[in-house]
Amino acid sequence: MSVLSNAKWNAVSQFLKMLVQVVNLIYLAKIIPPAQYGIMAMAVVVINLGVLLRDLGTSAALIQKKELSNPLINSIFWLNVLLGAFLCALVGCLAHPLSLLYQQPELVQVLILLGLTFPLSSCAATHLALLERDNQFKSISRVEVTSSVCSVIIAIILANCGFGVYSLVAQALIQNLVSALQFWQLSKWRPSLSYFIRICDIKEIFTFSTQLSLYNFINYFSRNTDSFIIGRYMSATILGQYNLAYRIMLFPLQSMTYVATRSLYPVLSRFQDDNKRIQATYLNTIFVVLALTAPLMTLIGYYSFPIIKIFFGEQWLKTAEILKWLAPTAIIQSVLSTTGAVFMVKNRTNIMLRLGVLNAVVMVSTFLCGVRFDITTFAEFYMFANIFMFFPLMHFLMKTISGNLINVFLKVYQIFIAVGVMMMTIFSIEYEYPLSEIKNFFVLALICSCCVITYMGSLFLISRSTRLFIFQCLKLQR
């Protein structure tokens, strides 16, 4: 199955999940105050760390390996189950000390409840990896949309009943439970106690999984230190404002790069020894990712104040200031977030780990400098750190697949020409209709539609890659 075919189902799933989450985010933000969102953000910092450690990179190893044996799959399954149970117990033990660190007593119960997501997700991680290895993305997308809808409905009901942050906790638990049950139903593979965990099987994937896990841990640390530092040295309210801006940035970023990486990895794993084919496929992938994220995040950044005012209200206006700097950051991260798939396919997790250490040093240093100022300056520093890290990361990635940075530039420069044309349209519209005059959704939608049409028309005219991609999509539909 091709990357495009996988991407189609992943895109359908991600679009529907994103639509549900947008409705959920807008609706719940009007019910749950920023301070309560801040408590959830503090808890998510801890929970996300556990998510990275729950399978120690074994799921990626299952997809990457050319051949699999049943004893190996079984050993990985039981290892994941034990890890899930251990992480659940660990979060429960650390809940009280962490609440003292953050100076938020309510964080104890929130962490204990969220810890239950680990055993739920761990027991289905192997089944999901096997489905992805077999490119069963149509079935996977159905599961993910169903679980997302069910969890959001529960969250909205509980929020209206006055449960506050616990409605967000319930959302996470329901989503994991419904997903786990359905993945077990879909996958034909079943665990066996006769093998349990065999050390000889684990040794087969030990180096790959260990380096990947260390990278994920370091990458998590660098990505989430911002929330920890803001929560510790500023306030829960400021963290809530920053977290909302970060989530708005992540909606398109996670959606597009997640679709690209998830679709790319199983396909590239099948021809992992062919650098020429990997390079061509990867460059096409980042072209599509950038073609979508660059105009979208440009519009979100430029119209951040009308967007926040219309959708979230006056209480979230600080978020608009932060978003102006996080939006261009998202464009850079949309490319960098796809690099992991190539390093894993080439079994070069050692390079990925070293780059992860460098990235962590740069990001944490940036956050420690930025927190000395206000939250807007903090976001500015974050953007400049991402610009700095773009070049070494992409250099080593392209070198791994026998390419260079010039190959990347020649592939994507037309996108930025089209964005420049769109910016001229934005300035022309603002001359007649200033930002302060945009006070309702329909005016905002009309302006953004004009900008998008200008961008799409420009890109179609100047980019042969765009025309070929559209024709491929039309051919796939037939």
N, C-alpha and C positions, 0 to 999 in steps of 0.2 A: 504494500500500500504506500502511496506517495505522501510527501510532506503536505501537499496541498489538500489531499483527501482527509488526512488526519486533522489538519488545521480547520477544515470546514466544520467538523463535529465539535472540536474544541472551541471554535469561535462561537458556534450556536450555544453551547453550554455556558461559555463565559459571558456572552452578551445577555442571556437570560438571567444568569446569576447577578451580573452587574446591574441590570434593570431592577431586580428585586432588592438588591442592596442599596441602590440609590433612593428608591422609595422608602426603604427602611431607615436609611440615614437621615433623610430630610424629615420624615415623620417623627422619628424618635428624638431628633435634636431639638424639636419644639416642645417635647414633654420632659426629657431628661436634661437637667442643667449641666453646664460645663464642668462643675466640680465632680459630679457623678461620672461623667465621661473620663475625667482625669483619673479617678480611682480604677476604672476599667483599664485605662492605658497603662497604669502602673502594674496591674496584674498581668496584662498581656506581655509585658517585657519578660516576665519570669516564664510564663507559659510558652512563649515562642521559643525560648531556649530549650525547653523540654521537647518541643515538637522536632527540633533539629536532632536531638539525641535519641529519639524514640526508636529509630531503626539503624543508627550508626552507619548510614550509607548503604545498607544491604539491599534496599529496593532498587537503587541505581545499579548496583552490581548485578542483580538478577536480569535487568534489561540489557546491560552491556555485554555480558558473557555470551560467547558464541554458542556454547552448548550447556544445557542444564541437566542435572540428575535429580531424581525425586528425594534422595537423602539430603542433598544440599538445600533444596527448597524447604524441606521439613525442619532442618536445623535452623535455618534463617527465621522461619515462622516462630518457633519456640523461643529463640533468642529475643525476638521482638516482643513477644508476650511478657517475658520476664522483665525486659527493659521498661515496658509500659507500666507494669505493677510497681517496679522500683521507683520510677519517676513520680507516680501518684503518691506513694508513701513519702518520698523526699519533699515534695511540695507541701504536703500536709505538715511535716515537721518544721519546715522553714517559714510557714505562713506567719507565725507570731513575730519572729525576729525581723522579717521583712516589713511587717506593718509598723514596727517600732522605728525602723530605718526611714521609712517614708512618712512616719508620724500620722498614719491613717488607720485607726482601729478597725474600721469596716473592711479593710483589706484582708483580714484573717479569713473570714467566711467566704469571701469571693475567691481567694486562692484555693482553699480546700475544695470547694465545689468545682472549680475549673480543672483541678488536678484529676478529676474523674475522666476527663477527655483523653488522657494518655492510654489507659487500658482499652478504651473503646476504639481508638484509632490504630493502636498497635496490633490488635487482633485481626485487622483487615488490611494492613499494609502490604503483606505478601500477596494477597489475592488481587489487590489493585495493581501491583507491579507486574504480575503475570498477565493481567488484562491489557496493560499498556504495552507489554512486550509483544503481545499478539495483535496490537493495533485495534483493539476493540473499543475505539473511542466513541462510537455511536451509543453503545450501552453505558459506558462510563458517564457520558454527558447526561443521559437520562437520570441516572442515579444522583448526580451532583445537583441538577436542577430541582429534582423532587425534594431532596434533603434541605436545600436552601430555602425553598418556598415554605416547607413545613416549619422550619426553625424561625423564620421571619414572622409567620402568622402567630406563633406562640409568643414571640418577643413583643409584638404589638399589643396582643391581648394583655399580657402581664404589665406592660408599661402603662396602659390605660387603667389598670387596676391599682396603680401606685407602687409597683415593686422596684422602680428605679433601676439601679445598676444590675439588680438580679434578673431583670428581663433580658439583659445582654448575656448574662451567664447562662441562663436557660437556653438562649439561642445557640450558643456554642455546644452545649451538651446534646440538644436535640439533633443538631446537624450531624454530629459525629455518630450518634446512635443510629439514625436512619441510614446514613451512608454505609456503616459497617454491616448492618443487616442485609442491605441490598447487594453489596459486593460479595458477601458470602453466598448469596443466592445465585448470582451471575457466574461466579467462578466454579469450574468443575473440580478443581483441586481441593483435597481435604487433608488436614494434618493427621499424623500418626504418632502414637506414643511409643511405638516399637523402635523408632530411630532416635527420637528426642534430639538432643544437641550433640553432634559428632564433631570433635575438634578438628579432625582431618578435613571435613567439609568447610569449616569456618576458615581454615588456613588458606583455602583457594582464593578467597576474596579479601583476606585480611589487609594486605597492603593498600589496595584500592579503597576499601571501606574506611580504613583508619585515616588515611590522608584526606579523604572526602569529608569525614566527620570533623576532623580538626579544622579544615577550611570552613565548613558550615558554622562551627562554633565561633571561630574568629570573625567571620563575616557577620554573624548575628551580633556579636559583641560590638563591632564597629557601627552597625546599622541601628542598634538600640541604645547605645550609650547616650545619644541625644535625649531620649525620653527620660532616662535615669537622671542625667545631669539637670535637666529642666525641672523634673519633679523634686529633686533634692534641693536645688539652689534658688528656684523661683517660686512657683506655687502650683497647686492642683488646677486652678482656673487657667493659668497661662499654659500649662501642659495640655489642658483640654482644648484650648484654642489652637495650639500647635498641632495636636493630634488630629483635629478635624481637617486642617490644611493638608497634613501629611496623608490622610486617608483619601482626600479628594485627588491629590497627586497620584496616589497609588491605584485608584480605580482604573484609569486607562493604562497606566504603566504595568500593573500586575496582569491585567486582562490580556494585553497584547503580547507582552514578553512571555507570559505564562503559556499562552496558546502556541507561540513560536517555539519555545524551548521544549515544551511537552510533545509537540508534533515532530520536532526535529530529532530528538534524542533516539527514539526507537528506530527511525529510518536510517540515520547516520551510523548507528551501531551495526547495521547489516553490511555496510561497505566501509568499515573503519580503517582499512589499509589503503584506500584510494584517496590520496590527498587532493588531487585535482577535482574529483567529484565532490568531496567535502567542501572545498573552498567555493566552488560554484554554487552549491546548495546554500551554504552559510551566507554568502554575499547577497543572494536573492532574498534570503530570509530577513536580513537586517534592512534591506531596501524597503520591504513591505512594512516592517515594524516602524521604521523612521517615517515612511510616507504617511502613516496614520498618526503617530504620536507627535511629530513636529508641528503640524498645523493645529492639532487639538490643544496641545499644551500652550502654544502661542496664544490662542484665543482665550483659554482659561486664565493665563497670566495677565493678559492685557485687560480683560473684562472681569477681573477678580472681584472688584467692589460691587458692581451690579449683580453678579452671580450670587455672592454671599448675602447681599441685602435682600434680594428677591426670594431666594430659597431658604435661608436660615434666619434672617431677621437681624435687627440692629445689634443684638447682644453678641454677635459673632464677628463684628467688623474688624477686630484685630486679626482674625484669620485671613482676611483679604490681603492685608499687608504682607503677611507671611507667605501667602500663596503666590504673590508676584515673583518671589525668589525661588520657591520650590518648583514652579512650573518649568522653567528652563532646566533645572536639575533633573526633572523627569525625562526630558529629551535625551540627555546624556546617559542616564541610567537605563533607558529603554534598549540601548545598544549593549551596554556593559552587562546587563542581566542575562543576555543570551550566550555569553562566553563560556559559561560552565558546561554546557552541553558538549561543546567541541573538545574541551580539555578532558572530559570524562570519556568521550568516545575514543580519543587517542590514547587513553590510559596515562595521561600526563597530569594526574592529580597532584604530583609533586610540585610542578610549576604553579599550578593553581593555588596551592597552599602557601608558597613563598609570596606570591602576589597578594594573597589575602592578608598576610602579616604586614606587608608594606601599606596596604590600604587601611588596615586597622590603626597603624601608627599615625598616618596622615589624618584620618577622620577624628580620632580621639583628641589629638593635638588641636585640631580645628575647633572641636566642641568646647574644649577647656578655655580656648582663647575667646570664643564667641559668647560664652556665658557671662563674661565680665561686662558685656554691654547689654542691650535689650534683646528681646526675642526676634525682632526684625533683622538686626545685625547678625544674630546667631544664624538665621536662615541664609543670609548673604554669604557668610563664611562657608556654610555647607555647600553652596553652589560652586564657589571657587575651588574647594577641595575636590569636588567631582570633576571639574575641568582639568585640574592637575593630574588626577589619576587616570584619565581617559587614555592618554598616550602610551604609558608603559604597558597597561593592560592589553590594549589592542595590538601593540607591537609584538608582544610575546605570543599572543593568540595567533596572529597571522603567520608568524615565524613557524609555529607548530604545524601549520598546514601548507607550508612552502609558499607563503605570500608575504605582503608588506602593507604598510599604511596607505601607500599610493593606490593600491587595489581598492581599498575601502573608499578613499576620497573619490576616485573615478566612478565608483558605483553609485554614490549617494549625492554628489554635489548638485545635481539637477533638482533634488527635493528642496534644497535651501534657496535655489533661485525662485522656485514656485512659491515658497513661503515669503520671500521678499516681495513678490508681486502681490501676495495677499496682504502684506503689511501696508503697501501703498493704498490698497482698497480700504483698509482699516482707518488710515489717516484721513483719507478723503471723506469717509462717512463721519468721522469725529468732527471734522471741520463744520459739517452741517448739523450734526447731532451729537453734542458733547456727552461724555460719560455720565455726568450728573443728571442728564435728562432721561436716562434709561431706567425706568421705574417699574416696568412690568415684563412678564415673561415673553409675551408675544413680540414686543419690540426687540428684545434681546435675541430671540430666536430668529427673527427676520434679518437682523444685522449679521448674525453668525452664519446664517444660510447663504447670504450674499458673499461673505468672505470664503466660505467653503467651496462654493461654486467657482469662484475666481481661481482658487488654489487648484481644484481638480482639473479645470479647463487648461490652466497653465502647465500642469504636470503632464497631462495627456499629450499636449502639443510638443513639449520639449523632450519627453522621456520615452525612448523606445521600450525600455524595461516595463514601464507602466502599461503600454499598449499590449505587450506580450502577456503580461500577467492577467489583464482583463480578458483577453481572448482565451487564455488557459482556464480561467474561472467559468467562462461561458461554455467552454467545451466540456468541463467537468459536470456542469449542470445537466447537459444532454445525456 
